[in-house]
Amino acid sequence: MKRDRVRGFNPPDAAASRRSPQRRRARGFTLLELLIAVAVFAVVSALAYGGLQAVLSADGQTRLRGGVLAELQVTLAVLERDLRQVATIEPRDRFGDRQPALRYSPLATEPELELVRTGSGGTDRLRRIGWRVTEEGLERRLWGVVDAGDDTEPMARVFLAARDSPDGREPVLMELRFVNPGARGEEVLDSWPPLRGADPARALPALVEIILEVPGLGRVERHLALPGGV
């Protein structure tokens, strides 16, 4: 007796039933595809990390140069203020001998620009100032008295510091030049006072050239005209 087929019901095909597990397996990832995806992700991550490191390094260098530039601006402002307020007064050394109000010699054991400057109270507040290069950087020294006979310890402050680098410590260098007008024209000297002259102890140069070698910035030059210069 034949079975009546139910209308609308189709029995599953045996071949289709056998192919369905294979189709489900084909929709996954093979081991080779996973390895390729991991390799691509690793390469992209390495490139992104390298770019991020470059950006952070550039930002650090920019911040460092900005800090050095700010220090340089403050240093030049204070140094120029000292030179503009120089007083033509002869201080005494520890032996009681008169010294020029402005003096500098690159041949000294420790070259130092020394001067006597006025303060906010004019000549009632005279101060002796010294600028020199040390291992720490460009140092400014301030004495509360004009004469050097009492061996008073100065107040010292480093305005422009030396920098550490992978190649070692980079020092700050200072070079000074003094322009002295004369009958034969301007004379550029590397020390002050000049070796010859009618009254070198009281004379001031017309112009001071300040040359600094700053780590991270390089060579910086500033020309400053002095009031009352010869």
BAZA-462084 format. One line per 2 residues: their letters; for each residue x negated, y, z of C-alpha. Coordinates in Angstrom, 3 decimals, padded with zeros to 6 digits, always signed. Example, Ala and Ser with C-alpha at 12.3 -4.5 7.8 and 13.67 -1.06 7.14 Angstrom:
# residues 2
AS) -012.300/-004.500/+007.800; -013.670/-001.060/+007.140 .
//
This chain:
# residues 230
MK) +000.000/+000.000/+000.000; -001.467/+003.302/-000.983 .
RD) -001.932/+005.965/+001.582; -000.316/+009.222/+000.847 .
RV) -002.721/+012.065/+000.689; -001.928/+014.943/+002.906 .
RG) -001.269/+017.964/+000.811; -003.842/+020.696/+001.261 .
FN) -006.434/+018.471/+002.955; -009.610/+017.621/+001.070 .
PP) -011.989/+015.179/+002.735; -015.582/+016.401/+003.011 .
DA) -017.889/+015.341/+000.306; -020.465/+012.889/+001.519 .
AA) -023.254/+014.384/-000.574; -022.482/+017.873/+000.706 .
SR) -022.542/+016.552/+004.252; -025.977/+015.094/+003.662 .
RS) -027.304/+018.390/+002.202; -026.044/+020.672/+004.999 .
PQ) -028.817/+019.866/+007.538; -031.434/+020.595/+004.860 .
RR) -029.800/+023.928/+004.122; -029.837/+024.831/+007.801 .
RA) -033.495/+023.952/+008.012; -034.278/+026.082/+004.921 .
RG) -032.889/+029.214/+006.572; -035.708/+029.247/+009.251 .
FT) -039.385/+030.465/+009.057; -042.259/+028.246/+008.223 .
LL) -045.480/+028.259/+010.222; -047.313/+029.936/+007.345 .
EL) -044.769/+032.759/+007.241; -045.130/+033.293/+010.993 .
LI) -048.914/+033.420/+010.723; -048.720/+035.974/+007.903 .
AV) -046.288/+038.131/+009.903; -048.540/+038.013/+012.971 .
AV) -051.584/+038.937/+010.861; -049.774/+041.900/+009.266 .
FA) -048.582/+043.092/+012.660; -052.121/+042.859/+014.042 .
VV) -053.551/+044.896/+011.146; -050.872/+047.571/+011.451 .
SA) -051.371/+047.743/+015.227; -055.130/+048.114/+014.808 .
LA) -054.689/+050.937/+012.293; -052.178/+052.690/+014.533 .
YG) -054.457/+052.357/+017.572; -057.406/+053.717/+015.621 .
GL) -055.378/+056.703/+014.467; -054.180/+057.357/+018.013 .
QA) -057.747/+057.189/+019.308; -058.870/+059.658/+016.645 .
VL) -056.090/+062.085/+017.573; -056.890/+061.840/+021.286 .
SA) -060.606/+062.301/+020.632; -059.981/+065.367/+018.469 .
DG) -057.686/+066.800/+021.123; -060.337/+066.247/+023.799 .
QT) -062.998/+067.949/+021.695; -060.681/+070.891/+021.046 .
RL) -059.966/+071.279/+024.755; -063.682/+071.048/+025.557 .
RG) -064.614/+073.704/+023.001; -061.796/+075.898/+024.272 .
GV) -063.119/+075.630/+027.820; -066.684/+076.422/+026.739 .
LA) -065.449/+079.393/+024.707; -063.560/+080.727/+027.725 .
EL) -066.700/+080.385/+029.880; -068.726/+082.190/+027.220 .
QV) -066.288/+085.097/+027.072; -066.371/+085.539/+030.853 .
TL) -070.190/+085.286/+030.878; -070.654/+087.906/+028.170 .
AV) -068.132/+090.217/+029.825; -070.001/+090.130/+033.160 .
LE) -073.437/+090.400/+031.537; -072.364/+093.366/+029.412 .
RD) -070.842/+095.063/+032.434; -074.125/+094.705/+034.318 .
LR) -076.111/+096.157/+031.437; -073.719/+099.031/+030.824 .
QV) -073.908/+100.029/+034.483; -077.698/+099.835/+034.734 .
AT) -079.217/+102.638/+036.839; -082.585/+104.220/+036.141 .
IE) -083.795/+103.676/+039.694; -087.123/+102.086/+040.511 .
PR) -086.771/+099.356/+043.144; -089.720/+098.202/+045.227 .
DR) -091.128/+094.712/+045.152; -092.231/+092.806/+048.265 .
FG) -095.560/+094.640/+048.202; -093.913/+098.051/+048.131 .
DR) -094.792/+098.821/+044.509; -092.273/+100.491/+042.246 .
QP) -090.712/+098.345/+039.504; -088.722/+099.286/+036.385 .
AL) -084.972/+099.368/+036.757; -084.696/+096.948/+033.834 .
RY) -087.336/+094.291/+033.284; -087.721/+090.975/+031.498 .
SP) -090.652/+088.882/+030.306; -090.322/+085.571/+028.432 .
LA) -093.896/+084.704/+029.487; -093.033/+084.551/+033.181 .
TE) -092.953/+081.219/+034.973; -089.209/+081.604/+035.422 .
PE) -088.041/+084.287/+032.963; -085.330/+086.428/+034.502 .
LE) -083.586/+089.593/+033.437; -083.633/+091.876/+036.477 .
LV) -081.909/+095.222/+036.752; -080.378/+097.658/+039.197 .
RT) -076.774/+098.509/+038.534; -074.203/+100.797/+040.058 .
GS) -070.916/+099.606/+041.504; -067.495/+101.128/+041.917 .
GG) -068.985/+103.575/+044.429; -071.628/+104.902/+042.029 .
TD) -075.162/+105.208/+043.387; -073.850/+104.540/+046.904 .
RL) -073.296/+100.921/+045.904; -076.449/+099.954/+044.067 .
RR) -077.043/+096.266/+043.502; -079.954/+094.288/+042.152 .
IG) -078.907/+091.702/+039.583; -080.791/+088.816/+038.014 .
WR) -079.890/+086.571/+035.066; -081.907/+083.425/+034.472 .
VT) -081.626/+079.963/+032.935; -081.797/+076.973/+035.277 .
EE) -081.139/+073.258/+034.919; -077.517/+073.922/+035.820 .
GL) -077.030/+076.612/+033.177; -077.065/+080.406/+032.958 .
ER) -077.163/+081.716/+036.505; -076.406/+085.200/+037.829 .
RL) -078.002/+086.285/+041.102; -076.806/+089.204/+043.197 .
WG) -078.732/+090.844/+046.027; -077.040/+093.092/+048.534 .
VV) -080.094/+095.370/+048.615; -082.119/+097.041/+045.885 .
DA) -085.646/+096.389/+047.140; -087.112/+092.910/+047.257 .
GD) -089.207/+093.370/+050.382; -086.783/+091.881/+052.913 .
DT) -086.585/+088.435/+051.230; -082.805/+088.454/+051.306 .
EP) -081.267/+085.334/+049.799; -079.144/+086.256/+046.765 .
MA) -075.678/+085.038/+045.982; -075.986/+082.767/+042.945 .
RV) -073.324/+081.656/+040.509; -073.573/+079.601/+037.327 .
FL) -071.490/+081.243/+034.620; -072.357/+079.066/+031.632 .
AA) -073.056/+075.468/+032.578; -075.212/+072.920/+030.808 .
RD) -073.377/+069.934/+029.309; -073.935/+066.194/+029.422 .
SP) -073.891/+064.417/+026.065; -074.645/+060.864/+024.860 .
DG) -078.104/+062.100/+023.815; -078.838/+063.614/+027.228 .
RE) -078.272/+066.903/+028.987; -077.886/+069.915/+026.699 .
PV) -079.297/+073.049/+028.352; -078.254/+076.650/+027.892 .
LM) -080.931/+078.832/+026.306; -081.198/+082.626/+026.488 .
EL) -083.316/+084.962/+024.422; -083.400/+088.739/+024.801 .
RF) -084.661/+091.420/+022.457; -084.967/+095.118/+023.170 .
VN) -084.783/+097.832/+020.537; -087.020/+100.778/+021.366 .
PG) -086.766/+103.797/+019.024; -090.014/+105.589/+018.330 .
AR) -091.631/+108.112/+016.061; -092.364/+105.419/+013.478 .
GE) -088.926/+103.887/+013.678; -087.267/+101.218/+015.771 .
EV) -089.445/+098.683/+017.517; -088.004/+095.304/+018.501 .
LD) -089.593/+093.858/+021.629; -089.127/+090.493/+023.334 .
SW) -089.939/+091.944/+026.786; -089.191/+095.095/+028.744 .
PP) -090.623/+097.562/+029.671; -092.944/+098.101/+026.705 .
LR) -096.636/+097.756/+027.295; -097.250/+101.321/+026.229 .
GA) -095.281/+104.518/+026.660; -095.231/+107.733/+028.578 .
DP) -092.920/+106.551/+031.347; -091.848/+102.932/+030.751 .
AR) -090.585/+102.477/+034.299; -087.733/+104.942/+033.783 .
AL) -086.986/+104.360/+030.102; -084.156/+102.111/+028.942 .
PA) -083.941/+100.462/+025.554; -081.419/+101.815/+023.108 .
LV) -080.094/+098.343/+022.317; -080.258/+094.899/+023.884 .
EI) -079.807/+091.821/+021.713; -078.447/+088.866/+023.676 .
IL) -078.977/+085.484/+022.011; -077.510/+082.371/+023.645 .
EV) -077.685/+078.732/+022.645; -074.481/+077.280/+024.043 .
PG) -073.876/+073.496/+024.102; -070.851/+072.720/+021.981 .
LG) -070.790/+076.122/+020.285; -074.309/+076.734/+018.995 .
RV) -076.016/+080.095/+018.588; -074.180/+083.187/+019.809 .
ER) -075.500/+086.731/+019.377; -074.277/+089.949/+020.948 .
HL) -075.727/+093.455/+020.488; -075.174/+095.942/+023.289 .
AL) -076.062/+099.627/+023.273; -077.112/+100.965/+026.658 .
PG) -075.973/+104.351/+027.926; -078.927/+106.619/+028.509 .
GV) -081.242/+104.477/+026.426; -084.299/+106.120/+024.906 .
//
